[in-house]
Amino acid sequence: MVDLIYKEECFKIIGACMEVHRELGPGFLEAVYQEALAIEFGKQHIPFEQEKVLSIVYKDIELEKKYVADFFCYGKIILETKAVKELCDNHRAQIINYLKATKFKLGLLVNFGETSLKYERFINEK
């Protein structure tokens, strides 16, 4: 059996996302889901920072360009939210690149735009 990294934290984050999707359904702009999710994280006592500025490091040098995560949860999980018809490879590449650049171990990509909430986990093994 595979041991999932940050299993409990992910369970809580995805549960909060499901609650937002259950209440609002698909069809809103991404910003609406982000605002509702911030409220839900607060209600469920999930530690988070919204629009967290994260540094990108290249060959041990911090770049001037920064990445702004939709949410940074538990001080270790990047959460990217979308409100699109379906996730595509560009969305996946975005979070994979963010994980590589920031050296964080786990990213979640969540799409509120479909009939059922869709999410994917991404692991940075480096």
C-alpha positions as CSV (number, residue, x, y, z in Angstrom):
1,M,0.0,0.0,0.0
2,V,1.3,3.4,-0.9
3,D,1.8,6.0,1.9
4,L,0.3,9.3,0.8
5,I,2.2,12.4,1.6
6,Y,0.3,14.8,3.9
7,K,-2.8,12.5,3.7
8,E,-4.8,14.1,6.6
9,E,-4.1,17.7,5.4
10,C,-5.2,16.8,1.8
11,F,-8.3,15.1,3.1
12,K,-9.3,18.3,4.9
13,I,-8.5,20.6,2.0
14,I,-10.4,18.5,-0.5
15,G,-13.3,18.2,1.9
16,A,-13.5,22.0,2.2
17,C,-13.4,22.3,-1.7
18,M,-16.2,19.7,-1.9
19,E,-18.3,21.7,0.5
20,V,-17.8,24.9,-1.6
21,H,-18.7,23.0,-4.8
22,R,-21.7,21.4,-3.1
23,E,-23.0,24.9,-2.1
24,L,-22.2,26.8,-5.3
25,G,-22.1,24.2,-8.0
26,P,-20.3,24.9,-11.3
27,G,-20.6,28.1,-13.3
28,F,-18.9,30.9,-11.3
29,L,-15.7,32.6,-11.9
30,E,-12.5,31.3,-10.2
31,A,-12.4,34.3,-7.8
32,V,-15.9,33.4,-6.4
33,Y,-14.7,29.9,-5.5
34,Q,-11.5,31.3,-4.0
35,E,-13.4,33.7,-1.8
36,A,-15.8,31.0,-0.7
37,L,-13.0,28.6,-0.1
38,A,-11.2,31.1,2.2
39,I,-14.4,31.3,4.3
40,E,-14.7,27.5,4.4
41,F,-11.0,27.1,5.3
42,G,-11.6,29.5,8.2
43,K,-14.7,27.6,9.3
44,Q,-12.9,24.3,9.3
45,H,-9.7,25.7,10.9
46,I,-7.5,24.9,8.0
47,P,-4.4,27.1,8.1
48,F,-3.9,28.9,4.9
49,E,-2.6,31.9,3.2
50,Q,-4.4,33.3,0.1
51,E,-2.4,34.7,-2.8
52,K,0.8,33.7,-1.1
53,V,3.9,35.1,-2.8
54,L,6.4,32.3,-3.1
55,S,10.0,32.6,-4.2
56,I,11.5,30.8,-7.2
57,V,15.0,29.6,-6.9
58,Y,17.4,29.0,-9.9
59,K,20.7,27.3,-9.1
60,D,20.5,28.4,-5.5
61,I,19.7,32.0,-6.5
62,E,16.3,33.5,-5.6
63,L,14.8,35.1,-8.7
64,E,13.2,38.5,-8.7
65,K,10.1,37.1,-10.3
66,K,7.8,35.5,-7.8
67,Y,4.9,33.0,-8.1
68,V,1.6,33.8,-6.4
69,A,-0.1,30.6,-5.2
70,D,-3.9,30.7,-5.0
71,F,-3.6,29.1,-1.6
72,F,-0.8,27.9,0.5
73,C,-2.1,25.5,3.1
74,Y,-0.5,24.1,6.3
75,G,2.7,25.9,5.4
76,K,3.6,23.1,2.9
77,I,0.8,22.5,0.3
78,I,0.3,24.5,-2.8
79,L,-3.4,24.7,-3.9
80,E,-4.2,25.9,-7.4
81,T,-7.9,26.5,-8.2
82,K,-9.5,26.5,-11.6
83,A,-13.1,27.1,-12.8
84,V,-12.9,25.7,-16.3
85,K,-14.8,23.1,-18.4
86,E,-12.1,20.6,-17.8
87,L,-8.5,20.5,-16.6
88,C,-5.9,20.4,-19.4
89,D,-2.1,19.7,-19.6
90,N,-1.3,23.4,-19.3
91,H,-2.9,23.5,-15.9
92,R,-1.0,20.4,-14.9
93,A,2.3,21.8,-16.2
94,Q,1.7,25.0,-14.3
95,I,1.5,23.3,-10.9
96,I,4.3,20.9,-11.7
97,N,6.6,23.8,-12.6
98,Y,5.6,25.7,-9.4
99,L,6.5,22.6,-7.3
100,K,9.9,22.3,-9.0
101,A,10.6,26.0,-8.7
102,T,9.6,26.3,-5.0
103,K,10.9,22.9,-3.9
104,F,7.6,22.1,-2.1
105,K,6.6,18.5,-2.1
106,L,2.9,18.5,-2.8
107,G,0.5,20.5,-4.9
108,L,-3.2,20.1,-5.4
109,L,-5.0,21.2,-8.6
110,V,-8.8,21.6,-8.1
111,N,-11.4,22.4,-10.7
112,F,-14.7,23.9,-9.6
113,G,-16.0,24.3,-13.2
114,E,-17.2,20.7,-13.8
115,T,-20.5,19.1,-12.6
116,S,-18.5,17.2,-10.0
117,L,-15.5,18.6,-8.3
118,K,-12.3,17.4,-9.9
119,Y,-8.9,17.4,-8.2
120,E,-5.4,16.0,-8.9
121,R,-2.4,15.5,-6.6
122,F,1.1,16.3,-7.7
123,I,4.2,15.2,-6.0
124,N,7.6,16.8,-6.3
125,E,10.1,14.0,-5.7
126,K,13.2,16.2,-5.9
